[in-house]
């Protein structure tokens, strides 16, 4: 019995932990940051959201900044006008699964089906099929790591824990201004309706960015899409 338990634990470690160490730890097979770039890339997960995404898009437009949105397929399906606006304003649209569930609890076949469905939804709206993908919480399983060769998987090098309201916009602003350096991929959120998040948290992110974008511009930092990093 003990041998079987050890075998199961070993297989789970192989299936979950090995790809986590390779990707989140070593950055193998994923984009975490570009050491040679003098630019930075803002990315936004979990949307689109009808309240916060339009405000964020307004702010990005005011500052002439192009960003990357990793959208949840079911929300893209619900709010196609926001996906169309992202595309029309020059932002890159990637995928964040059809539903916001970890790849650790979904079968590889379910993940592939959900990604194809999400890609179909986005392509129908924009005319372009997405190839950039960020798995929820950055978690891949072993089969994802081995089989997802048609997708360009993006992690991050800076995050401000902006899914929580505690600390307000000052926490986010201070974290970003202290941590961001050339080549970084910055993880933020434009929706708070996911497990573990606070529903009103994206408002803090938007308020923080009003100051952050101005100060980064003063530093001479250019903000681009991840495909331009």
Residue pairs with C-beta under 8 A, 6 or more apart in sequence:
14 142
15 141
15 142
15 143
16 104
16 139
16 141
16 142
18 142
18 145
19 140
19 141
19 142
19 144
19 145
20 139
20 140
22 28
22 29
22 145
23 29
23 30
23 138
23 140
23 145
23 153
23 155
24 138
24 139
24 155
27 33
27 155
29 145
29 153
30 153
30 154
30 155
31 152
31 153
31 154
31 155
31 185
31 226
31 229
32 155
32 156
32 157
32 185
33 157
33 183
33 184
33 185
34 183
34 229
35 183
36 183
37 182
37 183
37 229
38 182
38 183
38 222
39 182
39 183
39 221
39 222
39 223
39 224
39 228
39 229
40 180
40 181
40 182
40 183
40 184
40 185
40 186
40 216
40 221
40 222
40 223
40 224
40 229
41 67
41 68
41 184
41 185
41 186
41 223
41 224
41 225
41 226
41 228
41 229
42 65
42 67
42 68
42 186
42 188
42 223
43 67
43 68
43 69
43 70
43 94
43 134
43 154
43 156
43 185
43 186
43 187
43 188
43 226
44 56
44 67
44 68
44 69
44 70
44 188
44 189
44 190
45 70
45 96
45 134
45 187
45 188
45 189
45 190
45 191
46 70
46 72
46 75
46 96
46 100
46 189
46 190
46 191
46 192
46 193
46 194
46 197
47 53
47 69
47 71
47 72
47 75
47 82
47 189
47 190
47 191
48 69
48 71
48 75
48 76
48 79
48 82
48 83
48 86
48 190
48 191
49 75
49 79
49 190
49 191
49 192
49 193
49 202
50 79
50 82
51 202
52 190
52 191
52 192
52 202
52 203
52 206
53 79
53 82
53 190
53 191
54 82
54 85
55 206
56 190
56 202
56 205
56 206
56 209
57 82
57 85
57 86
57 89
57 91
59 206
59 209
59 210
59 213
60 66
60 67
60 89
60 91
61 89
63 213
63 214
63 217
65 213
65 223
66 89
66 90
66 91
66 92
66 223
66 224
66 225
66 228
67 91
67 92
67 223
67 225
68 91
68 92
68 93
68 94
68 132
68 154
68 225
68 226
68 227
69 86
69 91
69 92
69 93
69 94
69 190
70 94
70 95
70 96
70 132
70 133
70 134
70 154
71 83
71 93
71 94
71 95
71 96
71 118
71 122
72 96
72 97
72 98
72 99
72 100
72 118
72 191
73 95
73 96
73 97
73 98
73 99
73 114
73 115
73 117
73 118
73 121
73 122
74 98
74 99
75 191
76 82
76 83
76 118
76 121
76 122
76 125
77 121
80 121
80 125
83 93
83 122
83 125
83 126
84 125
84 126
86 93
87 93
87 125
87 126
87 128
91 225
92 132
92 225
92 226
92 227
93 122
93 126
93 128
93 130
94 130
94 131
94 132
94 133
94 134
94 154
94 226
95 115
95 118
95 119
95 122
95 130
95 132
95 133
95 134
95 151
96 133
96 134
96 135
96 136
97 103
97 106
97 111
97 114
97 115
97 118
97 135
97 136
98 114
98 115
98 117
98 118
99 114
100 136
100 194
100 195
101 136
102 135
102 136
102 137
102 139
103 111
103 135
103 136
103 139
103 140
103 141
103 144
104 139
104 141
106 114
108 141
108 143
108 144
108 147
111 144
112 147
115 133
115 151
118 130
119 129
119 130
122 128
122 129
122 130
123 129
123 130
131 150
131 151
131 152
132 151
132 152
132 153
132 154
132 226
132 227
133 148
133 151
133 152
133 153
133 154
134 153
134 154
134 155
135 144
135 153
138 155
138 156
140 148
140 153
154 185
154 226
155 185
156 185
156 186
156 187
157 183
157 184
157 185
157 186
158 176
158 179
158 180
158 184
158 185
158 186
158 187
159 186
159 187
159 188
160 171
160 172
160 175
160 176
160 179
160 186
160 187
160 188
160 205
160 208
161 171
161 172
161 175
162 172
162 188
162 189
162 201
162 202
162 204
162 205
162 208
163 189
163 192
163 194
163 196
163 197
163 198
163 201
164 197
164 198
164 201
165 198
165 200
165 201
165 204
166 198
167 204
168 204
169 204
169 205
169 207
169 208
170 208
171 204
172 188
172 204
172 205
172 208
172 212
173 208
173 211
173 212
176 186
176 208
176 212
177 212
177 215
177 216
180 186
180 216
180 221
182 221
183 229
185 226
185 229
188 205
188 209
189 197
189 201
189 202
189 205
190 202
190 205
191 197
191 202
192 198
192 199
192 200
192 201
192 202
193 199
213 223
216 223
